[in-house]
Amino acid sequence: MTTSAQAVTWEADFGKLTAREGCAGYGIMGNNQLNSGMGCFEQYGDVIRVWSRNYTDGSPRAYWANELKDSNGVWKLYREGVCYGDYARNSWVSCNKDFYENTTSPNALGGKGSRIKLTFSDAAGETRTATILNDM
């Protein structure tokens, strides 16, 4: 069992360029409406997706954190990382993750509950962070 004192390892995923477009989940748009892209979390399949509208410099990234409830019902950071890729204009990359489901009991911290915090970032800066229960 993982303990709350365990160090969290940073996961940097160079995503696969994909022909599939769109986001079948929760998306966060970038700050610059003319050039920015989008970060997306698809609960079904635990996929982080990143869209680059015009930036081809590798700056579009989706930062994520997976938090689990411990046996006392307190949210604790379990995993975190970033999904990014090599972009062409108007392209998508995907990073396939495997997170605990919100209903799994017990999870690695001895409790029941799993959520993802997602932040999109590109050359225009970071956006707000969305918190999503991983319940699919």
NORQUI-V140656 format. One record per residue. N is the residue number from 1. PSI is psi in whole degrees, 0 to 359 (999 if undefined). Layout:
N&PSI + N&PSI
//
This chain:
1&139 + 2&141 + 3&161 + 4&343 + 5&352 + 6&137 + 7&142 + 8&129 + 9&133 + 10&130 + 11&110 + 12&114 + 13&121 + 14&106 + 15&161 + 16&131 + 17&132 + 18&149 + 19&341 + 20&130 + 21&161 + 22&174 + 23&118 + 24&51 + 25&217 + 26&124 + 27&151 + 28&119 + 29&155 + 30&173 + 31&331 + 32&103 + 33&335 + 34&330 + 35&336 + 36&175 + 37&225 + 38&147 + 39&146 + 40&142 + 41&120 + 42&111 + 43&318 + 44&105 + 45&351 + 46&56 + 47&130 + 48&128 + 49&145 + 50&131 + 51&133 + 52&118 + 53&298 + 54&341 + 55&123 + 56&16 + 57&6 + 58&3 + 59&332 + 60&124 + 61&148 + 62&114 + 63&135 + 64&154 + 65&132 + 66&118 + 67&140 + 68&151 + 69&135 + 70&185 + 71&345 + 72&3 + 73&18 + 74&131 + 75&131 + 76&143 + 77&129 + 78&315 + 79&155 + 80&159 + 81&197 + 82&147 + 83&128 + 84&178 + 85&191 + 86&114 + 87&150 + 88&170 + 89&139 + 90&50 + 91&161 + 92&144 + 93&154 + 94&141 + 95&117 + 96&120 + 97&171 + 98&92 + 99&156 + 100&145 + 101&155 + 102&334 + 103&354 + 104&127 + 105&126 + 106&154 + 107&190 + 108&340 + 109&7 + 110&4 + 111&199 + 112&117 + 113&134 + 114&131 + 115&158 + 116&133 + 117&127 + 118&131 + 119&132 + 120&143 + 121&143 + 122&195 + 123&340 + 124&356 + 125&183 + 126&154 + 127&186 + 128&169 + 129&133 + 130&141 + 131&125 + 132&125 + 133&134 + 134&80 + 135&29 + 136&999
//
